[in-house]
Amino acid sequence: TYTAPGGSNDLALTTAVNLKVKKTDKETSRVPNAATWQNDQYGKIDLTGKITVTNYGTEPAQLEVKRNVLGKVGTADHGGIAEMINVFEDPSFSAEGFYPSWWGWYSWPSWWSHFNGVGRITWRYKLPVKETVDLGYTWSYYWR
């Protein structure tokens, strides 16, 4: 992508050839019957994730890393900002347009948005040359 001298541009992470990125998510706990709503029981899954970024370049890399999750976002380390987003007003959770292509494949039940939603974690981090950072986060997901 062309950017005029002195301008700025967002570079898709996969095209930053001097950065290696790996995302790891895992389930940490599962609680059956964690909540009741309208006489129905819901289980809760707690998850943790890590985005590992290594800078193989010759200059420090100014990173902006965003991770969207389905469910309720919890915590973020390294000064990350964890927030819930409004999918009706903020389409930036999807690179494909207002909703991702799979969004309409399923008739989302009424309980889904009561317990879940779309969470976002955003980090801004300056990664020194030849160093690695592990950006950690947590979230939970309710299911029936």
CNS distance restraints for C-alpha pairs under 8 A (distance, minus, plus):
assign (resid   1 and name CA) (resid  11 and name CA) 7.83 0.50 0.50
assign (resid   3 and name CA) (resid   7 and name CA) 5.98 0.50 0.50
assign (resid   3 and name CA) (resid   8 and name CA) 6.48 0.50 0.50
assign (resid   3 and name CA) (resid   9 and name CA) 6.36 0.50 0.50
assign (resid   4 and name CA) (resid   8 and name CA) 7.78 0.50 0.50
assign (resid  11 and name CA) (resid  15 and name CA) 7.02 0.50 0.50
assign (resid  11 and name CA) (resid  16 and name CA) 7.19 0.50 0.50
assign (resid  12 and name CA) (resid  16 and name CA) 7.17 0.50 0.50
assign (resid  18 and name CA) (resid  55 and name CA) 6.07 0.50 0.50
assign (resid  18 and name CA) (resid  56 and name CA) 4.94 0.50 0.50
assign (resid  18 and name CA) (resid  57 and name CA) 4.88 0.50 0.50
assign (resid  19 and name CA) (resid  53 and name CA) 6.60 0.50 0.50
assign (resid  19 and name CA) (resid  54 and name CA) 5.57 0.50 0.50
assign (resid  19 and name CA) (resid  55 and name CA) 4.84 0.50 0.50
assign (resid  19 and name CA) (resid  56 and name CA) 5.91 0.50 0.50
assign (resid  19 and name CA) (resid  57 and name CA) 7.17 0.50 0.50
assign (resid  20 and name CA) (resid  52 and name CA) 7.89 0.50 0.50
assign (resid  20 and name CA) (resid  53 and name CA) 5.58 0.50 0.50
assign (resid  20 and name CA) (resid  54 and name CA) 5.13 0.50 0.50
assign (resid  20 and name CA) (resid  55 and name CA) 6.76 0.50 0.50
assign (resid  20 and name CA) (resid  56 and name CA) 7.60 0.50 0.50
assign (resid  21 and name CA) (resid  51 and name CA) 6.92 0.50 0.50
assign (resid  21 and name CA) (resid  52 and name CA) 5.59 0.50 0.50
assign (resid  21 and name CA) (resid  53 and name CA) 4.64 0.50 0.50
assign (resid  21 and name CA) (resid  54 and name CA) 6.68 0.50 0.50
assign (resid  22 and name CA) (resid  51 and name CA) 5.68 0.50 0.50
assign (resid  22 and name CA) (resid  52 and name CA) 5.14 0.50 0.50
assign (resid  22 and name CA) (resid  53 and name CA) 6.71 0.50 0.50
assign (resid  23 and name CA) (resid  49 and name CA) 7.31 0.50 0.50
assign (resid  23 and name CA) (resid  50 and name CA) 5.80 0.50 0.50
assign (resid  23 and name CA) (resid  51 and name CA) 4.45 0.50 0.50
assign (resid  23 and name CA) (resid  52 and name CA) 6.39 0.50 0.50
assign (resid  24 and name CA) (resid  49 and name CA) 5.49 0.50 0.50
assign (resid  24 and name CA) (resid  50 and name CA) 5.22 0.50 0.50
assign (resid  24 and name CA) (resid  51 and name CA) 6.41 0.50 0.50
assign (resid  25 and name CA) (resid  47 and name CA) 7.01 0.50 0.50
assign (resid  25 and name CA) (resid  48 and name CA) 5.77 0.50 0.50
assign (resid  25 and name CA) (resid  49 and name CA) 4.15 0.50 0.50
assign (resid  25 and name CA) (resid  50 and name CA) 6.47 0.50 0.50
assign (resid  26 and name CA) (resid  47 and name CA) 5.63 0.50 0.50
assign (resid  26 and name CA) (resid  48 and name CA) 5.56 0.50 0.50
assign (resid  26 and name CA) (resid  49 and name CA) 6.31 0.50 0.50
assign (resid  27 and name CA) (resid  45 and name CA) 6.95 0.50 0.50
assign (resid  27 and name CA) (resid  46 and name CA) 5.98 0.50 0.50
assign (resid  27 and name CA) (resid  47 and name CA) 4.39 0.50 0.50
assign (resid  27 and name CA) (resid  48 and name CA) 6.45 0.50 0.50
assign (resid  28 and name CA) (resid  45 and name CA) 7.65 0.50 0.50
assign (resid  28 and name CA) (resid  46 and name CA) 5.56 0.50 0.50
assign (resid  28 and name CA) (resid  47 and name CA) 5.26 0.50 0.50
assign (resid  28 and name CA) (resid  48 and name CA) 6.63 0.50 0.50
assign (resid  29 and name CA) (resid  45 and name CA) 5.86 0.50 0.50
assign (resid  29 and name CA) (resid  46 and name CA) 5.19 0.50 0.50
assign (resid  29 and name CA) (resid  47 and name CA) 7.14 0.50 0.50
assign (resid  30 and name CA) (resid  43 and name CA) 7.24 0.50 0.50
assign (resid  30 and name CA) (resid  44 and name CA) 5.78 0.50 0.50
assign (resid  30 and name CA) (resid  45 and name CA) 4.53 0.50 0.50
assign (resid  30 and name CA) (resid  46 and name CA) 6.37 0.50 0.50
assign (resid  31 and name CA) (resid  43 and name CA) 5.55 0.50 0.50
assign (resid  31 and name CA) (resid  44 and name CA) 5.12 0.50 0.50
assign (resid  31 and name CA) (resid  45 and name CA) 6.42 0.50 0.50
assign (resid  32 and name CA) (resid  42 and name CA) 6.82 0.50 0.50
assign (resid  32 and name CA) (resid  43 and name CA) 4.24 0.50 0.50
assign (resid  32 and name CA) (resid  44 and name CA) 6.44 0.50 0.50
assign (resid  33 and name CA) (resid  41 and name CA) 5.16 0.50 0.50
assign (resid  33 and name CA) (resid  42 and name CA) 5.10 0.50 0.50
assign (resid  33 and name CA) (resid  43 and name CA) 4.87 0.50 0.50
assign (resid  33 and name CA) (resid  44 and name CA) 7.60 0.50 0.50
assign (resid  34 and name CA) (resid  41 and name CA) 7.30 0.50 0.50
assign (resid  34 and name CA) (resid  42 and name CA) 5.87 0.50 0.50
assign (resid  34 and name CA) (resid  43 and name CA) 5.12 0.50 0.50
assign (resid  34 and name CA) (resid  44 and name CA) 5.81 0.50 0.50
assign (resid  35 and name CA) (resid  41 and name CA) 5.85 0.50 0.50
assign (resid  35 and name CA) (resid  42 and name CA) 5.19 0.50 0.50
assign (resid  35 and name CA) (resid  43 and name CA) 6.79 0.50 0.50
assign (resid  35 and name CA) (resid  44 and name CA) 7.87 0.50 0.50
assign (resid  36 and name CA) (resid  40 and name CA) 5.43 0.50 0.50
assign (resid  36 and name CA) (resid  41 and name CA) 4.62 0.50 0.50
assign (resid  36 and name CA) (resid  42 and name CA) 6.13 0.50 0.50
assign (resid  37 and name CA) (resid  41 and name CA) 6.70 0.50 0.50
assign (resid  37 and name CA) (resid  42 and name CA) 7.81 0.50 0.50
assign (resid  41 and name CA) (resid 144 and name CA) 6.77 0.50 0.50
assign (resid  42 and name CA) (resid 142 and name CA) 6.22 0.50 0.50
assign (resid  42 and name CA) (resid 143 and name CA) 5.49 0.50 0.50
assign (resid  42 and name CA) (resid 144 and name CA) 4.85 0.50 0.50
assign (resid  43 and name CA) (resid 142 and name CA) 5.57 0.50 0.50
assign (resid  43 and name CA) (resid 143 and name CA) 5.36 0.50 0.50
assign (resid  43 and name CA) (resid 144 and name CA) 6.21 0.50 0.50
assign (resid  44 and name CA) (resid 140 and name CA) 6.75 0.50 0.50
assign (resid  44 and name CA) (resid 141 and name CA) 5.71 0.50 0.50
assign (resid  44 and name CA) (resid 142 and name CA) 4.50 0.50 0.50
assign (resid  44 and name CA) (resid 143 and name CA) 6.46 0.50 0.50
assign (resid  45 and name CA) (resid 140 and name CA) 5.47 0.50 0.50
assign (resid  45 and name CA) (resid 141 and name CA) 5.19 0.50 0.50
assign (resid  45 and name CA) (resid 142 and name CA) 6.34 0.50 0.50
assign (resid  46 and name CA) (resid 138 and name CA) 7.52 0.50 0.50
assign (resid  46 and name CA) (resid 139 and name CA) 6.09 0.50 0.50
assign (resid  46 and name CA) (resid 140 and name CA) 4.35 0.50 0.50
assign (resid  46 and name CA) (resid 141 and name CA) 6.59 0.50 0.50
assign (resid  47 and name CA) (resid 138 and name CA) 5.70 0.50 0.50
assign (resid  47 and name CA) (resid 139 and name CA) 5.39 0.50 0.50
assign (resid  47 and name CA) (resid 140 and name CA) 5.77 0.50 0.50
assign (resid  48 and name CA) (resid 136 and name CA) 7.43 0.50 0.50
assign (resid  48 and name CA) (resid 137 and name CA) 5.81 0.50 0.50
assign (resid  48 and name CA) (resid 138 and name CA) 4.35 0.50 0.50
assign (resid  48 and name CA) (resid 139 and name CA) 6.44 0.50 0.50
assign (resid  49 and name CA) (resid 136 and name CA) 5.71 0.50 0.50
assign (resid  49 and name CA) (resid 137 and name CA) 5.29 0.50 0.50
assign (resid  49 and name CA) (resid 138 and name CA) 6.15 0.50 0.50
assign (resid  50 and name CA) (resid 134 and name CA) 6.12 0.50 0.50
assign (resid  50 and name CA) (resid 135 and name CA) 5.38 0.50 0.50
assign (resid  50 and name CA) (resid 136 and name CA) 4.40 0.50 0.50
assign (resid  50 and name CA) (resid 137 and name CA) 6.38 0.50 0.50
assign (resid  51 and name CA) (resid 134 and name CA) 5.70 0.50 0.50
assign (resid  51 and name CA) (resid 135 and name CA) 5.06 0.50 0.50
assign (resid  51 and name CA) (resid 136 and name CA) 6.55 0.50 0.50
assign (resid  52 and name CA) (resid 132 and name CA) 6.90 0.50 0.50
assign (resid  52 and name CA) (resid 133 and name CA) 5.71 0.50 0.50
assign (resid  52 and name CA) (resid 134 and name CA) 4.47 0.50 0.50
assign (resid  52 and name CA) (resid 135 and name CA) 6.26 0.50 0.50
assign (resid  53 and name CA) (resid 132 and name CA) 5.55 0.50 0.50
assign (resid  53 and name CA) (resid 133 and name CA) 5.48 0.50 0.50
assign (resid  53 and name CA) (resid 134 and name CA) 6.64 0.50 0.50
assign (resid  54 and name CA) (resid 127 and name CA) 7.94 0.50 0.50
assign (resid  54 and name CA) (resid 130 and name CA) 6.85 0.50 0.50
assign (resid  54 and name CA) (resid 131 and name CA) 5.74 0.50 0.50
assign (resid  54 and name CA) (resid 132 and name CA) 4.20 0.50 0.50
assign (resid  54 and name CA) (resid 133 and name CA) 6.59 0.50 0.50
assign (resid  55 and name CA) (resid  60 and name CA) 7.50 0.50 0.50
assign (resid  55 and name CA) (resid  61 and name CA) 6.90 0.50 0.50
assign (resid  55 and name CA) (resid 127 and name CA) 6.66 0.50 0.50
assign (resid  55 and name CA) (resid 128 and name CA) 6.95 0.50 0.50
assign (resid  55 and name CA) (resid 129 and name CA) 5.58 0.50 0.50
assign (resid  55 and name CA) (resid 130 and name CA) 5.18 0.50 0.50
assign (resid  55 and name CA) (resid 131 and name CA) 5.71 0.50 0.50
assign (resid  55 and name CA) (resid 132 and name CA) 6.48 0.50 0.50
assign (resid  56 and name CA) (resid 129 and name CA) 6.44 0.50 0.50
assign (resid  56 and name CA) (resid 130 and name CA) 5.18 0.50 0.50
assign (resid  56 and name CA) (resid 131 and name CA) 7.71 0.50 0.50
assign (resid  57 and name CA) (resid  61 and name CA) 7.84 0.50 0.50
assign (resid  57 and name CA) (resid 129 and name CA) 6.06 0.50 0.50
assign (resid  57 and name CA) (resid 130 and name CA) 7.01 0.50 0.50
assign (resid  58 and name CA) (resid 129 and name CA) 5.98 0.50 0.50
assign (resid  58 and name CA) (resid 130 and name CA) 7.97 0.50 0.50
assign (resid  59 and name CA) (resid 128 and name CA) 7.19 0.50 0.50
assign (resid  59 and name CA) (resid 129 and name CA) 5.62 0.50 0.50
assign (resid  60 and name CA) (resid 126 and name CA) 6.61 0.50 0.50
assign (resid  60 and name CA) (resid 127 and name CA) 5.53 0.50 0.50
assign (resid  60 and name CA) (resid 128 and name CA) 4.38 0.50 0.50
assign (resid  60 and name CA) (resid 129 and name CA) 5.01 0.50 0.50
assign (resid  61 and name CA) (resid 126 and name CA) 5.67 0.50 0.50
assign (resid  61 and name CA) (resid 127 and name CA) 5.10 0.50 0.50
assign (resid  61 and name CA) (resid 128 and name CA) 6.50 0.50 0.50
assign (resid  61 and name CA) (resid 129 and name CA) 7.42 0.50 0.50
assign (resid  62 and name CA) (resid 124 and name CA) 7.37 0.50 0.50
assign (resid  62 and name CA) (resid 125 and name CA) 6.01 0.50 0.50
assign (resid  62 and name CA) (resid 126 and name CA) 4.50 0.50 0.50
assign (resid  62 and name CA) (resid 127 and name CA) 6.36 0.50 0.50
assign (resid  63 and name CA) (resid 123 and name CA) 7.55 0.50 0.50
assign (resid  63 and name CA) (resid 124 and name CA) 5.54 0.50 0.50
assign (resid  63 and name CA) (resid 125 and name CA) 5.11 0.50 0.50
assign (resid  63 and name CA) (resid 126 and name CA) 5.94 0.50 0.50
assign (resid  63 and name CA) (resid 127 and name CA) 7.08 0.50 0.50
assign (resid  64 and name CA) (resid 122 and name CA) 6.99 0.50 0.50
assign (resid  64 and name CA) (resid 123 and name CA) 5.59 0.50 0.50
assign (resid  64 and name CA) (resid 124 and name CA) 4.58 0.50 0.50
assign (resid  64 and name CA) (resid 125 and name CA) 6.59 0.50 0.50
assign (resid  65 and name CA) (resid 122 and name CA) 5.63 0.50 0.50
assign (resid  65 and name CA) (resid 123 and name CA) 5.14 0.50 0.50
assign (resid  65 and name CA) (resid 124 and name CA) 6.59 0.50 0.50
assign (resid  66 and name CA) (resid 120 and name CA) 6.79 0.50 0.50
assign (resid  66 and name CA) (resid 121 and name CA) 5.65 0.50 0.50
assign (resid  66 and name CA) (resid 122 and name CA) 4.52 0.50 0.50
assign (resid  66 and name CA) (resid 123 and name CA) 6.56 0.50 0.50
assign (resid  67 and name CA) (resid 120 and name CA) 5.61 0.50 0.50
assign (resid  67 and name CA) (resid 121 and name CA) 5.22 0.50 0.50
assign (resid  67 and name CA) (resid 122 and name CA) 6.61 0.50 0.50
assign (resid  68 and name CA) (resid  93 and name CA) 6.38 0.50 0.50
assign (resid  68 and name CA) (resid 118 and name CA) 6.72 0.50 0.50
assign (resid  68 and name CA) (resid 119 and name CA) 5.60 0.50 0.50
assign (resid  68 and name CA) (resid 120 and name CA) 4.43 0.50 0.50
assign (resid  68 and name CA) (resid 121 and name CA) 6.52 0.50 0.50
assign (resid  69 and name CA) (resid  73 and name CA) 7.11 0.50 0.50
assign (resid  69 and name CA) (resid 118 and name CA) 5.70 0.50 0.50
assign (resid  69 and name CA) (resid 119 and name CA) 5.14 0.50 0.50
assign (resid  69 and name CA) (resid 120 and name CA) 6.30 0.50 0.50
assign (resid  69 and name CA) (resid 139 and name CA) 7.58 0.50 0.50
assign (resid  70 and name CA) (resid 116 and name CA) 6.84 0.50 0.50
assign (resid  70 and name CA) (resid 117 and name CA) 5.86 0.50 0.50
assign (resid  70 and name CA) (resid 118 and name CA) 4.77 0.50 0.50
assign (resid  70 and name CA) (resid 119 and name CA) 6.32 0.50 0.50
assign (resid  70 and name CA) (resid 141 and name CA) 7.09 0.50 0.50
assign (resid  71 and name CA) (resid 115 and name CA) 7.47 0.50 0.50
assign (resid  71 and name CA) (resid 116 and name CA) 4.20 0.50 0.50
assign (resid  71 and name CA) (resid 117 and name CA) 5.02 0.50 0.50
assign (resid  71 and name CA) (resid 118 and name CA) 5.77 0.50 0.50
assign (resid  71 and name CA) (resid 119 and name CA) 6.46 0.50 0.50
assign (resid  71 and name CA) (resid 139 and name CA) 6.69 0.50 0.50
assign (resid  71 and name CA) (resid 140 and name CA) 5.61 0.50 0.50
assign (resid  71 and name CA) (resid 141 and name CA) 4.50 0.50 0.50
assign (resid  71 and name CA) (resid 142 and name CA) 7.09 0.50 0.50
assign (resid  72 and name CA) (resid  84 and name CA) 7.09 0.50 0.50
assign (resid  72 and name CA) (resid 115 and name CA) 7.70 0.50 0.50
assign (resid  72 and name CA) (resid 116 and name CA) 5.52 0.50 0.50
assign (resid  72 and name CA) (resid 117 and name CA) 6.31 0.50 0.50
assign (resid  72 and name CA) (resid 118 and name CA) 6.94 0.50 0.50
assign (resid  72 and name CA) (resid 119 and name CA) 5.91 0.50 0.50
assign (resid  72 and name CA) (resid 139 and name CA) 5.52 0.50 0.50
assign (resid  72 and name CA) (resid 140 and name CA) 5.28 0.50 0.50
assign (resid  72 and name CA) (resid 141 and name CA) 6.32 0.50 0.50
assign (resid  73 and name CA) (resid  82 and name CA) 6.32 0.50 0.50
assign (resid  73 and name CA) (resid  83 and name CA) 6.54 0.50 0.50
assign (resid  73 and name CA) (resid  84 and name CA) 6.64 0.50 0.50
assign (resid  73 and name CA) (resid 118 and name CA) 7.85 0.50 0.50
assign (resid  73 and name CA) (resid 119 and name CA) 4.97 0.50 0.50
assign (resid  73 and name CA) (resid 120 and name CA) 6.88 0.50 0.50
assign (resid  73 and name CA) (resid 121 and name CA) 7.68 0.50 0.50
assign (resid  73 and name CA) (resid 138 and name CA) 6.39 0.50 0.50
assign (resid  73 and name CA) (resid 139 and name CA) 4.27 0.50 0.50
assign (resid  73 and name CA) (resid 140 and name CA) 6.57 0.50 0.50
assign (resid  74 and name CA) (resid  82 and name CA) 6.70 0.50 0.50
assign (resid  74 and name CA) (resid 137 and name CA) 7.10 0.50 0.50
assign (resid  74 and name CA) (resid 138 and name CA) 4.99 0.50 0.50
assign (resid  74 and name CA) (resid 139 and name CA) 4.67 0.50 0.50
assign (resid  74 and name CA) (resid 140 and name CA) 7.25 0.50 0.50
assign (resid  75 and name CA) (resid  82 and name CA) 6.13 0.50 0.50
assign (resid  75 and name CA) (resid 137 and name CA) 5.37 0.50 0.50
assign (resid  75 and name CA) (resid 138 and name CA) 5.27 0.50 0.50
assign (resid  75 and name CA) (resid 139 and name CA) 7.23 0.50 0.50
assign (resid  76 and name CA) (resid  80 and name CA) 5.06 0.50 0.50
assign (resid  76 and name CA) (resid  81 and name CA) 6.53 0.50 0.50
assign (resid  76 and name CA) (resid  82 and name CA) 6.12 0.50 0.50
assign (resid  76 and name CA) (resid 121 and name CA) 6.87 0.50 0.50
assign (resid  76 and name CA) (resid 135 and name CA) 7.56 0.50 0.50
assign (resid  76 and name CA) (resid 136 and name CA) 5.77 0.50 0.50
assign (resid  76 and name CA) (resid 137 and name CA) 4.28 0.50 0.50
assign (resid  76 and name CA) (resid 138 and name CA) 6.71 0.50 0.50
assign (resid  77 and name CA) (resid 135 and name CA) 6.29 0.50 0.50
assign (resid  77 and name CA) (resid 136 and name CA) 5.47 0.50 0.50
assign (resid  77 and name CA) (resid 137 and name CA) 6.44 0.50 0.50
assign (resid  78 and name CA) (resid 123 and name CA) 7.41 0.50 0.50
assign (resid  78 and name CA) (resid 125 and name CA) 7.98 0.50 0.50
assign (resid  78 and name CA) (resid 135 and name CA) 6.49 0.50 0.50
assign (resid  78 and name CA) (resid 136 and name CA) 7.75 0.50 0.50
assign (resid  79 and name CA) (resid 123 and name CA) 6.65 0.50 0.50
assign (resid  79 and name CA) (resid 124 and name CA) 7.87 0.50 0.50
assign (resid  80 and name CA) (resid 121 and name CA) 6.24 0.50 0.50
assign (resid  80 and name CA) (resid 122 and name CA) 5.36 0.50 0.50
assign (resid  80 and name CA) (resid 123 and name CA) 4.40 0.50 0.50
assign (resid  80 and name CA) (resid 124 and name CA) 7.23 0.50 0.50
assign (resid  81 and name CA) (resid 120 and name CA) 7.95 0.50 0.50
assign (resid  81 and name CA) (resid 121 and name CA) 5.41 0.50 0.50
assign (resid  81 and name CA) (resid 122 and name CA) 5.20 0.50 0.50
assign (resid  81 and name CA) (resid 123 and name CA) 6.49 0.50 0.50
assign (resid  82 and name CA) (resid 119 and name CA) 7.25 0.50 0.50
assign (resid  82 and name CA) (resid 120 and name CA) 5.84 0.50 0.50
assign (resid  82 and name CA) (resid 121 and name CA) 4.42 0.50 0.50
assign (resid  82 and name CA) (resid 122 and name CA) 6.71 0.50 0.50
assign (resid  83 and name CA) (resid 119 and name CA) 5.72 0.50 0.50
assign (resid  83 and name CA) (resid 120 and name CA) 5.43 0.50 0.50
assign (resid  83 and name CA) (resid 121 and name CA) 6.44 0.50 0.50
assign (resid  84 and name CA) (resid 117 and name CA) 7.23 0.50 0.50
assign (resid  84 and name CA) (resid 118 and name CA) 5.98 0.50 0.50
assign (resid  84 and name CA) (resid 119 and name CA) 4.28 0.50 0.50
assign (resid  84 and name CA) (resid 120 and name CA) 6.11 0.50 0.50
assign (resid  85 and name CA) (resid  90 and name CA) 6.78 0.50 0.50
assign (resid  85 and name CA) (resid 117 and name CA) 7.71 0.50 0.50
assign (resid  85 and name CA) (resid 118 and name CA) 5.88 0.50 0.50
assign (resid  85 and name CA) (resid 119 and name CA) 5.85 0.50 0.50
assign (resid  85 and name CA) (resid 120 and name CA) 6.83 0.50 0.50
assign (resid  86 and name CA) (resid  90 and name CA) 5.72 0.50 0.50
assign (resid  86 and name CA) (resid 118 and name CA) 7.46 0.50 0.50
assign (resid  87 and name CA) (resid  91 and name CA) 5.89 0.50 0.50
assign (resid  87 and name CA) (resid  93 and name CA) 7.54 0.50 0.50
assign (resid  87 and name CA) (resid 118 and name CA) 7.08 0.50 0.50
assign (resid  91 and name CA) (resid  97 and name CA) 6.87 0.50 0.50
assign (resid  91 and name CA) (resid  98 and name CA) 4.76 0.50 0.50
assign (resid  91 and name CA) (resid  99 and name CA) 6.73 0.50 0.50
assign (resid  92 and name CA) (resid  97 and name CA) 7.92 0.50 0.50
assign (resid  92 and name CA) (resid  98 and name CA) 7.51 0.50 0.50
assign (resid  93 and name CA) (resid 118 and name CA) 7.89 0.50 0.50
assign (resid  93 and name CA) (resid 120 and name CA) 7.82 0.50 0.50
assign (resid  94 and name CA) (resid  98 and name CA) 6.56 0.50 0.50
assign (resid  94 and name CA) (resid  99 and name CA) 5.99 0.50 0.50
assign (resid  94 and name CA) (resid 100 and name CA) 5.52 0.50 0.50
assign (resid  95 and name CA) (resid 100 and name CA) 7.29 0.50 0.50
assign (resid  96 and name CA) (resid 100 and name CA) 5.39 0.50 0.50
assign (resid  96 and name CA) (resid 101 and name CA) 7.03 0.50 0.50
assign (resid  99 and name CA) (resid 103 and name CA) 6.17 0.50 0.50
assign (resid 101 and name CA) (resid 105 and name CA) 7.82 0.50 0.50
assign (resid 102 and name CA) (resid 106 and name CA) 7.62 0.50 0.50
assign (resid 108 and name CA) (resid 112 and name CA) 6.56 0.50 0.50
assign (resid 109 and name CA) (resid 113 and name CA) 7.94 0.50 0.50
assign (resid 110 and name CA) (resid 114 and name CA) 7.03 0.50 0.50
assign (resid 111 and name CA) (resid 115 and name CA) 6.42 0.50 0.50
assign (resid 112 and name CA) (resid 116 and name CA) 5.58 0.50 0.50
assign (resid 112 and name CA) (resid 117 and name CA) 7.38 0.50 0.50
assign (resid 112 and name CA) (resid 142 and name CA) 7.73 0.50 0.50
assign (resid 112 and name CA) (resid 143 and name CA) 7.65 0.50 0.50
assign (resid 113 and name CA) (resid 117 and name CA) 5.38 0.50 0.50
assign (resid 115 and name CA) (resid 141 and name CA) 7.74 0.50 0.50
assign (resid 115 and name CA) (resid 142 and name CA) 6.08 0.50 0.50
assign (resid 116 and name CA) (resid 141 and name CA) 6.27 0.50 0.50
assign (resid 116 and name CA) (resid 142 and name CA) 6.44 0.50 0.50
assign (resid 121 and name CA) (resid 137 and name CA) 7.63 0.50 0.50
assign (resid 127 and name CA) (resid 131 and name CA) 6.68 0.50 0.50
assign (resid 127 and name CA) (resid 132 and name CA) 7.36 0.50 0.50
assign (resid 127 and name CA) (resid 133 and name CA) 7.34 0.50 0.50
